[in-house]
Amino acid sequence: MHFTYLITGGNFTHAGHASSQVKRILKQLNVNPVTIKRIVVALYEAEVNVVAHAYRGNIDVDIEPERVLVLITDEGPGIADIELAMKEGYSTASPKVREMGFGAGMGLSNMKKNSDKLIIQSQVGQGTHVELTTFLTQ
């Protein structure tokens, strides 16, 4: 099964829509609730990162019998130092984003904790590509 979601940067009204939709689908497929939670937390963090930092982005979700693969590609400022950005508490969120309760610097680390495989590629001034893989347990 394949699903694509378009994300608009700065649109916090719809932040979380893709993760909510994926959660609903995984529940309908009787995926283990613990696995659903992991996937949804990682996806939500990725989705909010696109909204908070990028101009626009796409989320592609592939649900396969043995895994869920999520690809997030955005057009934005990119991540200059991925290793630094992975540290809990590190954030480049704007004051406006922080005032709304986002940008605590937990997004990338939560994505890593809640996926079995995380790959981040980024080019400053162009954008970021994130691949999240979570293996399904029965």
C-alpha positions as CSV (number, residue, x, y, z in Angstrom):
1,M,0.0,0.0,0.0
2,H,1.3,3.4,-0.9
3,F,0.2,6.8,0.4
4,T,1.5,10.3,-0.4
5,Y,0.9,13.4,1.7
6,L,1.8,17.0,0.7
7,I,3.0,19.2,3.5
8,T,3.0,23.0,3.4
9,G,5.7,24.8,5.4
10,G,4.3,27.0,8.1
11,N,0.9,25.4,8.1
12,F,0.6,24.2,11.7
13,T,-3.2,23.8,11.3
14,H,-2.6,20.6,9.4
15,A,0.5,19.4,11.1
16,G,-0.1,15.9,12.2
17,H,-2.6,15.1,9.4
18,A,-0.4,12.5,7.7
19,S,0.5,10.7,11.0
20,S,-3.2,10.6,12.0
21,Q,-4.1,9.0,8.6
22,V,-1.3,6.5,8.8
23,K,-2.4,5.6,12.4
24,R,-5.9,4.9,11.3
25,I,-4.8,2.7,8.4
26,L,-2.4,0.7,10.6
27,K,-5.1,0.1,13.1
28,Q,-7.4,-1.2,10.3
29,L,-4.6,-3.5,9.3
30,N,-4.4,-4.9,12.9
31,V,-0.8,-3.8,13.3
32,N,0.6,-4.3,16.8
33,P,-0.4,-1.2,18.9
34,V,3.2,-0.7,20.2
35,T,4.5,-0.7,16.6
36,I,1.8,1.7,15.5
37,K,2.8,4.1,18.3
38,R,6.4,4.0,17.3
39,I,5.6,4.7,13.6
40,V,3.2,7.5,14.4
41,V,5.6,9.2,16.8
42,A,8.5,9.1,14.3
43,L,6.2,10.3,11.4
44,Y,4.6,13.1,13.5
45,E,8.1,14.4,14.4
46,A,9.1,14.4,10.8
47,E,5.9,16.0,9.7
48,V,6.2,18.8,12.2
49,N,9.9,19.4,11.2
50,V,8.7,20.0,7.6
51,V,6.0,22.4,8.7
52,A,8.4,24.2,11.1
53,H,11.5,24.4,8.9
54,A,10.7,23.9,5.2
55,Y,8.8,25.6,2.5
56,R,7.0,22.4,1.4
57,G,7.5,18.7,1.5
58,N,6.2,15.3,0.6
59,I,5.7,12.2,2.8
60,D,5.5,8.9,1.1
61,V,4.4,5.9,3.1
62,D,4.8,2.3,2.0
63,I,3.1,-0.3,4.1
64,E,4.5,-3.7,3.3
65,P,3.9,-7.1,5.0
66,E,7.2,-6.9,6.9
67,R,7.8,-3.2,7.3
68,V,6.6,0.4,7.0
69,L,8.9,2.7,5.0
70,V,8.4,6.4,5.3
71,L,10.2,8.8,3.0
72,I,10.1,12.5,3.8
73,T,11.5,15.0,1.3
74,D,11.4,18.7,1.8
75,E,12.4,21.9,0.1
76,G,13.9,24.1,2.8
77,P,17.1,25.4,4.4
78,G,18.6,21.9,4.9
79,I,20.5,20.7,8.0
80,A,24.0,22.1,8.2
81,D,25.3,19.6,10.9
82,I,23.2,16.4,11.1
83,E,25.2,15.0,14.0
84,L,24.6,18.2,16.0
85,A,20.9,18.3,15.1
86,M,20.5,14.7,16.4
87,K,21.4,15.8,19.9
88,E,18.4,16.1,22.3
89,G,17.6,19.7,23.0
90,Y,19.4,21.2,19.9
91,S,17.0,23.3,17.8
92,T,17.1,25.8,15.0
93,A,13.4,26.6,15.4
94,S,12.4,30.2,15.1
95,P,11.0,32.1,18.2
96,K,7.6,32.0,16.5
97,V,7.7,28.2,16.3
98,R,8.8,27.9,19.9
99,E,6.0,30.2,21.1
100,M,3.6,27.7,19.5
101,G,5.1,24.9,21.6
102,F,7.2,23.3,18.9
103,G,11.0,23.3,18.4
104,A,12.1,21.7,21.7
105,G,14.9,19.9,19.9
106,M,13.5,16.4,20.3
107,G,12.3,15.7,16.8
108,L,15.3,14.0,15.2
109,S,16.2,12.0,18.3
110,N,12.5,10.9,18.7
111,M,12.5,9.8,15.1
112,K,15.6,7.7,15.7
113,K,14.2,6.2,19.0
114,N,11.0,5.2,17.3
115,S,12.2,3.7,14.1
116,D,14.4,0.7,13.4
117,K,16.4,2.5,10.7
118,L,16.9,6.2,10.1
119,I,18.8,7.8,7.2
120,I,19.0,11.6,6.9
121,Q,20.6,13.3,3.9
122,S,20.5,17.1,3.6
123,Q,22.0,19.9,1.5
124,V,22.1,23.3,2.9
125,G,19.9,25.7,0.9
126,Q,18.1,22.9,-0.9
127,G,16.4,20.6,1.6
128,T,16.4,17.3,3.5
129,H,15.5,13.7,2.7
130,V,14.7,11.4,5.6
131,E,14.0,7.6,5.4
132,L,12.4,5.9,8.4
133,T,12.0,2.1,8.4
134,T,10.0,0.3,11.1
135,F,9.8,-3.5,10.9
136,L,6.4,-5.0,11.7
137,T,6.0,-7.5,14.5
138,Q,3.2,-10.0,14.8
